[in-house]
């Protein structure tokens, strides 16, 4: 990450050197990072200024995130026990990033209801846990997904890169001078409901230990990717169900 270093001028000593940490040209991780710059006069009086850098990656958001052999229309069929090469590419200014710490998760879908996401399991020795590795030849990220531990049925994938909604929320908190955001239910008509909505025996036996969802928006876990994506990226951060506080 490169940035223009601030300048400092003292009324008596004139222009003074400025030191920033992390320095311009340093490697910044994904997410939020504060850069702190300091300057001192000849008497040792120090002034400090801080600015925030947000690092995000650019990737497809139109449903074509995963590359072949995974179809964008959810029509892919694979043999149980086979290895599925899960691949994606970054775009635009992010295309040259080769050290992204992207992780893969899987969840089973039953009667249009998505279960709990768990860490994916790899077959290749080059894979580390559920983290994608970078293919420098194809300039893409790949994870060799093992299906031997899965059960027959429909499964969905999730690649955890970064959270745009959290970024928007943090920016909003800073803009309104608040430090804390808490979801609070003020609607007495919202009733608790099971989170998964499955009738499998192993689910029903543990239902009392699962988190609950509400009977209406925004406390429901919707299975609508297009709607969820629109809400996370475009819907106002201010919400009657959110309470903001200074500390």
VENNOR-V451597 format. One record per pair of residues at least 24 apart in sequence whose ideal C-beta (glycine too) atoms are under 10 Angstrom apart, sorted by the first residue. I is the first residue (numbers start at 0). J is the second residue. Records with the same first field share a line. If there is no record, write none. Layout:
# VENNOR-V451597
I=J  J
This chain:
# VENNOR-V451597
0=24  25  26  27  28  32  34  52  54
1=25  27
2=27  34  36  50  52
4=34  36
5=34  36  37  38  48  50
6=36  38
7=36  37  38  39  40  46  48
8=38
9=38  39  40  41  42  44  46
10=40
11=40  41  42
12=39  40  41  42  44
13=40  41
14=38
15=39  40  41  46
17=46  48
19=48  49  50
21=52
26=54  98
27=52  53  54
28=54  98  100
29=53  54  55  56  96  99  100  101  160  161
30=54  55  161  162  165  166  169
31=165  166  169  170  173
51=169  170  173
53=161  166  169  170
54=93  96  161
55=92  93  160  161  162  163  166
56=89  90  91  92  93  94  96  99  101  160  161
57=89  90  91  92  93  94  96
58=87  88  89  90  91  93  94  99  101  140  158  160  161
59=87  88  89  90
60=90  163  228  232
61=228
62=224  225  228
63=87
64=88  156  157  158  160
65=103  156  158
66=137  139  140  141
69=144  156
73=108  153  155  224
75=153  154  156
76=153
77=144  146  149  154
78=146
79=146  147  149  150  151  152
80=145  146  147  148  149
81=122  144  145  146  147
82=121  122  123  143  144  145  146  147
83=119  122  142  143  144  145  146  154  156
84=122  123  134  141  142  143  144
85=119  121  131  140  141  142  143  144  156  158
86=131  134  137  139  140  141  142
87=131  139  140  141  142  158  160
88=134  137  138  139  140
89=133  138  139  140  160
93=160
94=138  139
95=138
96=133  140
97=132  133  134  135  138  140
98=133
99=130  131  133  140  158  160  161
100=127  130  131  159  160
101=129  130  131  132  133  140  142  158  159  160  161
102=127  128  129  130  131  142  157  158  159  160
103=128  129  130  131  140  142  144  156  157  158  159
104=129  155  156  157  158  159
105=129  144  146  148  149  154  155  156  157
106=153  154  155  156  157
107=149  150  151  152  153  154  155  197
108=152  153  154  155  222
109=152  153  195  196  197  198  199  202
110=153  196  197  198  222
111=153  196  222  223
112=194  195  196  197  220  222
113=153  154  155  157  195  220  221  222  224
114=152  154  155  194  195  196  197  199  202
115=194  195  202  209  210
116=155  156  157  159
117=148
118=159
119=143  144  145  146  148  149  154  156  157  158
120=144  145  146  147  148  149
121=145
122=146  147
129=159
130=159
131=158  159  160
155=222  224
162=231
163=228  231  232
164=227  228  230  231  232  234  236
165=231
167=231  232  233  234  235  236
168=236  241  243
169=236
170=236
171=235  236  237  241  243
172=236  243  244  245
174=236
175=236  237  243  245
176=243  245
177=242  243  244  245  246
178=243  244  245  246
179=242  243  244  245  246
180=236  238  241  242  243  244
181=240  241  242  243  244
182=217  218  238  240  241  242
183=239  240  241  242
184=213  217  218  240
185=239  240  242
186=213  214  215  217  218  239  240
188=213  214  215
189=213  214  215  216  217  218  219  240
190=214  215  218
191=218
192=218  219  220
194=219  220
195=220
196=220  222
213=240
216=240
217=241
